[in-house]
Amino acid sequence: MAKHGFKVFDSDMHIMEPPDLWERYIAREFKSEAPRGRTSENVRDLGLIFPRGEGNVNRTAATPHRGHNFEKNQGIYRDHSERGWTGEVQLEAMDVEGIDIAVLFPTRGLSLLTHPDRDPRFAAALARAYNDWLHDFCQADPNRLLGAGMISIYDINDAVEETHRVVEEYGFRSVFLRSNVVNGKNWTDPYYEPLWNTLEELNLPLGFHEASGSRSRQAGEQFEPNFGLRRVYAQPFEQMMGLGSFLGGGILQRHPKLKVAFLEANCSWLPWLLWRLDEGYEREGDIFMTDLTMAPSEYFKRQCFISIEPDETPARHTIEEFGCDQLVFSTDYPHGDSRYPHAVESFLKLSLSDADKHKILWDNCARFYGTTEAAQTAKSAGNDATTQQVQ
């Protein structure tokens, strides 16, 4: 498959979890506590209801179920919802967009592990249940549907154990976290070192994926109840702070083989932030960034990736400054700000060279997720229309 001659690797596509996922898949001892997805006339209802009331109230209002964007998405996704958001529906959506391979992230589950007081054992069970379901979901076509595993950091040993499990038992290509700090420990805290070590040992990339809602403190919440303004700020600001922790906090210096992507938060702010971090390193790095042996921007170039939105025209400044070797493409299907079913077409309209488009749509993502064999095959074949299966 190819879209106008371009193979497409989606770095961040979403699934819609069934309402009873956790009731069906969670460990027996937590059955009575399993959350259930809310259902309503909204074809993309994202809510989760906990039977004991724990965690039902977010620190943010929900996405409004009104307005022109809501009505547009009700129409676009009604058929997908009525057919149960199955693996087959996912593959059909990929065919419509012209997507060859996609890495899958949750929807309801994005805020599942943001409660500041989540019991560690329950949190680990929630993550494990989601991963078990996702593995089954991907069986619709394991060569095109790649899992990103959910891990719980309320007990770092659980995160390490689940990381091993989803790779060794399920063949997932990454794990993901929220940049939003939920346990009171900044990412630079030594507490996380066992996880960073594990990711290096397994050569497994880490995706940081933000969302506009959270049960913990989050950038943008000062705008409540104006969810529109919160959405503008929450995701990019949280990702900026997460990226700063890895670049300026010495994590990537200590873990030179760790690969990290910052997804669904735009990339146009990147040149300014890297300039700002480098300026801080120049001025006060001898006091506050003593672990670093080079400027923060150099660690980004060596180990980090960031996603570009399909119609993100200001991204040209990022490409002018740093090239496009760290940019990965994302459709964000089926979320409210996705351009589906015209995401790929929108991207192809950006004023970029064909070589840059090939890199962003395929090569960079394949390199990040460890499917370099497929990337090299596609490159040598001139990115023709033959689908390359992930080895």
Secondary structure, 3 states (H helix, E strand, C coil): CCECCECCEEEEEECCCCCCHHHHHCCHHHHHHCCEECCCCCCCCCCEECCCCCCCCCCCCCCCCCCHHHHHHHHHHHHHHHCCCCHHHHHHHHHHHCCCEEEEECCHHHHCCCCCCCCHHHHHHHHHHHHHHHHHHHCCCCCCEEEEEECCCCCHHHHHHHHHHHHHCCCCCEEEECCCCCCCCCCCCHHHHHHHHHHHHHCCCEEEECCCCCCCCCCCHHHCCCHHHHHHHHHHHHHHHHHHHHHHCCHHHHCCCCCEEEECCCCCCHHHHHHHHHHHHHHHHHHHCCCCCCCHHHHHHHHEEEEECCCCCCHHHHHHHHCCCCEEECCCCCCCCCCCCCHHHHHHCCCCCHHHHHHHHHHHHHHHCCCHHHHHHHHHCCCCCCCCCCC
